Amino acid sequence: MQTNPDKDTELRAKVNRETARLPWSELLKHFAQGNVVWVANSLDLVDVAVRISHDDKANISQWMHSGLLAKVNDQQAAAWLEADAQLWASVVSPFILVQEQKALN
């Protein structure tokens, strides 16, 4: 695997192809296992997945410290379930990264 996530176009393309919108209800089992990670809308979901795959500790730590990346909490899960939310999802085993649809301007 390449060491620079910015230049890993092959992985970036693969992650992009495998990213899909899913109903939150389909992710509940994974949430119960503690494997669902929320990604803020200000971040690019595919970029986050690639950087996690490359174990880019510096960026991951910065995002977590800034509140832009975190395990999904009970309040988020309940709100998404009540709203029957559709979320963008990308798998970076063992995690599933989720992101709410960005507002259209």
C-alpha positions in Angstrom: 0.0 0.0 0.0 1.2 3.5 -0.8 2.2 5.6 2.2 0.8 8.9 1.0 -3.1 8.9 1.1 -3.2 12.0 -1.1 -1.6 10.0 -4.0 -3.5 6.7 -3.5 -5.8 7.2 -6.4 -6.6 3.5 -6.7 -7.9 3.3 -3.1 -9.7 6.6 -3.4 -11.5 5.3 -6.5 -12.4 2.0 -4.8 -13.8 3.8 -1.7 -15.8 6.1 -3.9 -17.3 3.2 -5.8 -18.2 1.4 -2.6 -19.8 4.5 -0.8 -23.6 4.4 -0.8 -26.6 5.9 0.9 -28.2 3.6 3.4 -31.1 3.9 5.8 -29.9 4.3 9.4 -32.1 1.3 10.4 -29.8 -1.0 8.3 -26.8 0.2 10.4 -28.3 -0.4 13.9 -26.5 -3.7 14.4 -23.2 -2.1 13.6 -24.0 0.8 15.9 -24.8 -1.6 18.7 -21.3 -3.2 18.2 -19.8 0.3 18.5 -18.5 0.3 15.0 -20.2 3.3 13.4 -18.3 6.6 13.2 -19.8 9.9 12.3 -18.0 12.2 9.9 -18.9 15.9 9.9 -20.3 17.4 6.7 -17.3 19.8 6.5 -15.1 16.7 5.7 -15.0 14.6 2.6 -16.2 11.2 3.5 -14.0 9.4 0.9 -11.0 11.4 2.0 -11.6 10.4 5.6 -12.0 6.7 4.7 -8.7 6.8 2.7 -6.9 8.4 5.5 -8.2 5.9 8.1 -7.1 3.1 5.7 -3.6 4.6 5.7 -3.7 5.0 9.5 -3.1 8.8 9.1 -3.0 9.4 12.9 -2.2 13.1 12.6 -5.4 14.0 10.7 -7.6 11.5 12.5 -6.5 12.9 15.9 -7.0 16.5 14.7 -10.5 15.7 13.4 -11.4 13.9 16.6 -10.1 16.7 18.8 -12.0 19.2 16.7 -15.3 17.2 17.0 -15.4 16.4 13.3 -15.0 12.7 13.7 -16.5 10.6 16.5 -18.3 7.4 17.3 -22.0 7.8 16.8 -23.7 8.5 20.1 -27.1 7.4 21.4 -28.7 10.8 20.7 -27.6 10.8 17.1 -28.8 7.2 16.7 -32.2 8.0 18.2 -32.7 11.1 16.1 -31.7 9.3 12.9 -34.0 6.4 13.7 -36.9 8.7 14.4 -36.3 10.6 11.2 -35.8 7.4 9.1 -32.6 9.0 8.0 -30.6 8.1 4.9 -26.9 8.4 5.5 -23.9 8.2 3.2 -21.8 5.2 4.4 -18.3 3.9 3.7 -16.8 0.8 5.2 -13.2 0.9 6.6 -13.2 -2.4 8.4 -14.1 -2.8 11.2 -15.7 0.6 11.1 -18.6 2.1 9.0 -18.2 5.8 8.5 -21.4 7.7 8.1 -22.2 11.2 7.0 -25.5 13.0 6.7 -26.4 14.3 3.3 -25.0 17.8 2.7 -27.5 20.6 2.3 -27.9 21.7 -1.3 -27.4 25.4 -1.8 
